[in-house]
Amino acid sequence: MKYLIKYFIDFTGLVFLYALVFFRKWRTQGRDRLLVNTLMYAYLSLVLCFTMMPVVVSIPFILDHPYKPMNLVPFIDVSLGRGDFFRQVLLNVIMTLPFGFLFPLTRDKRTKLGVTVFFCFLMSLGIELLQPFFDRSSDITDLITNVIGGALGYGLYTVFKPVAFWLLERLKTR
């Protein structure tokens, strides 16, 4: 129960941030923009939940343990036989698929693969660099597989782009 309260504090902060800042801004841009941006915000909140939380209650203690640098040997877990490597890789790819799909929708119709992959890389790099402050491990393999997931998500975006924009146009006209 005590652990859930820590998550509750973070999610409460995210809800207030959404309600007081983002919702007000996005609702003036139309229903389609509100939907896409809200989906991206919800997705990023879940990524934060699985990779960094609890954050708020951890801030006073982030310097109470040694910073463990990122493991810079790609896919070392395979050669050392550590953990459930294939599950971790699959989950990292799946985790960033929505980013690759939603990011171009939050921008404009001309967002390219390179831009999407670059921002996916920046998001993943930020997570990997901050995780050790919250006593979590950081790994170059996660960065690589997250970028692959973002690129695959962009591939799904290009396949479903006509359907997505058709749905957003219908939402706009209501």
Disulfide bonds with the S-S distance in Angstrom:
none
